[in-house]
């Protein structure tokens, strides 16, 4: 993370023996973001198989689907009462059975695709072929009647009609069945709001490669298959930071509402007066190029230093391995986001950087915001809430310097307390402080 000019000489001495593999380098400046929040879950709105099947009135599958009821997405449709069953008779004499299948292929219900009573058709009392003909009527059309008053077995069996109703995604006109029987629960189209598909979690042209959505019971520590806790103070992490990072759920845990919360506390642990959490994907996941995004509600107050950033997995010690600061914010600058890059010859205070400021009296800590970078060959772009605010290329690193952003990077997320750049907490700083992360996603082309 970004260093003040006065501390740069000391920092470089400190980092000469520090490898990127140990993450002892500065946390860097940064900022960016893109997009609003889309909810998690299945495909929007469709609700899986609406309107069950089986014996008329069964409709068992009605409303069962819908995937997980997630945080966003369009509300489940379900349409008008998309019930199962049918007036089509079936079973004995086979008169209504095929009619039921015909009603089934009625994709949106349409007019009542009836059968059964007065629906035998063809050879007297054998409504099968009539039913099939009715089936080819895509939207129901006029009731498919025929034959001479064929009874067609037990009224309202129409099992196939129920299945057809299931594929009726948006209902349509009432597709009733049996002898005025509704076919089970009135089709609701599944749970309301089925969320988004994985494709919708990334900008157009990008595909989801990895994510942590932080779903799970409250108090659960981070998923060890995705994230690793860093611990201790490590000589202030090269920044004169005051916190002691702890593992497990002491300072970083799920909240039960789909978020991961880093809690910074004023307490004495390991000889330090503050505790917090710092996590990374090093040794678990890294990537070369992509769209890297997190939706975060940052803490506020003097001395707070939240960051979402990346380090090179290879390439030697810092800064030779490279660093991309996607987002950094300082408690003393409550409406400013910083985005920076560091490499050999352009690190610390010399790192190419940019910032963006929220308009008016709004503060970053008031709500969630989306911070992102798009990293491709010879270019890195920074976004804040979907708006591009900085672009860096090899032309920005200075003549004779090496562009080192061409190998795998892992990401880190933390809230530091104190340090040379943000300054230390004072009497105005309230504890505990929370940094709430809704998700972290990696998209690639």
Residue, then its C-alpha position, 0 to 999 in steps of 0.5 A: x500500500x502507498x507509502x509517504x515520501x518520508x518513510x520510503x527509504x526506511x520501507x525499501x530497506x525493510x522490504x529488501x528481505x521481504x518476499x511477495x510470498x510472505x506478503x510483508x510488502x506494503x498494502x498499497x493504495x488503490x480503489x475502483x469498482x463496477x456495477x450494482x449488486x445482483x443477487x445470487x441464485x438460479x436463473x431469473x424469474x423462471x422458477x423451474x418446472x411450474x405446474x407439476x404433473x401426475x394425476x389431475x389435480x396433482x400439480x406436485x411440481x408446481x412451485x417446487x423449482x425456482x432455485x435458491x431464493x437469492x438476494x436479487x434478480x427479477x421476481x418469479x413470474x408464474x403467470x396466471x393460475x398455471x394449474x395442472x390437470x385437464x378436462x381431458x379424460x384418460x386411462x380407460x378408453x384412452x379418450x382424454x389421455x392424448x388430449x392431456x398431452x396436447x394441452x401440455x404442449x400449450x406453452x402459455x396456456x391460451x384458451x382452455x385445452x379441454x378434453x375428456x368429456x365431449x372430447x373423445x373424437x376419431x373412432x367413437x369413444x377413442x379420443x386419442x388422435x383428437x387429443x394429439x391434434x389438440x396438442x399441436x395447437x400451440x396456444x390452446x386455440x378453441x377447445x379440442x372436442x370431437x367424436x360423439x360424447x365419448x366418456x373416456x374413462x375416469x374424468x380428470x385423469x389427464x396426467x400428461x396435462x399436468x406435466x405439460x402445465x409444468x413446462x408452461x413457464x409463464x402461465x397464461x390463461x387458466x389451464x384448468x383440468x378434470x371436472x372443474x378441478x384445479x390440479x393441485x396448488x395454483x402454479x406460483x412459478x417457484x419462489x419469488x426472485x430467483x436471483x442471477x445466473x453466473x453469467x450475470x455476475x460478470x460484465x458483458x464479455x467476461x465469464x465467472x472464473x471464481x467467486x466467494x459469495x460468503x454464504x453460511x451460518x453467522x460466526x463461521x470463519x472464512x472458507x479455507x479452500x478459498x482464503x487464508x488468514x494472515x496473522x501477527x503484526x510483522x513489523x507493522x507490515x512495512x507501514x507502521x501499522x498498529x493492529x495484530x491480525x488474528x486467524x479464525x472468526x475472532x476478527x473475520x467471520x460470516x454474518x449469516x446474511x451472505x457477507x464476510x465481516x472484518x471487525x477491527x477492535x481496540x483490545x490488547x493481543x500480542x503486545x498490540x492495542x488493536x486487532x483486525x483481520x487480513x485474508x488472501x488467496x495465496x496458495x489457493x488461487x491466483x490468476x493472470x489477467x481478468x476482471x477482479x471485483x468486490x462489493x464492500x461497505x468500508x469502515x470509517x474513522x481516523x486511522x482506518x485503512x481498508x484495502x482490496x489489492x493484489x500481489x504477484x505470486x512469482x517474480x521475486x521480492x516486492x516490488x519486483x513481483x508487482x502490486x495492484x491496489x484495487x481499492x484503498x481508502x483512508x478514514x480521514x478521507x471518507x469520500x475518496x477511493x485510491x487505485x495504484x500500481x507498484x513495481x520495480x522503480x515505481x513503488x511506494x510514493x512513486x507508484x502510478x496512482x489515481x483517485x475518485x471522489x464521491x459527490x456532495x456529502x456522501x461517504x463511502x461508509x454509508x453504503x456498499x460500493x463495487x470496486x474493480x479492476x480489469x487487467x489485460x495485456x499491457x493495460x489495467x483499468x480501475x472502476x468505482x461503482x461501474x465507472x472507469x476512473x483510471x487507466x494505466x499502461x507501460x507508458x505510465x511507469x517511467x522510462x527504463x522501468x519494467x512492466x511486471x504485470x504479466x504473471x499470476x497474481x493473488x488478491x488480499x483484503x484487510x482493514x489496517x489500523x494506523x500507519x504512516x499514510x492514514x495516521x493513527x486512531x484518535x479520540x474521535x475514532x469509534x471501535x469496533x469498526x466493521x468492513x463488510x464484504x458482500x462478495x469477491x469475484x474473478x471473471x475472465x474472457 
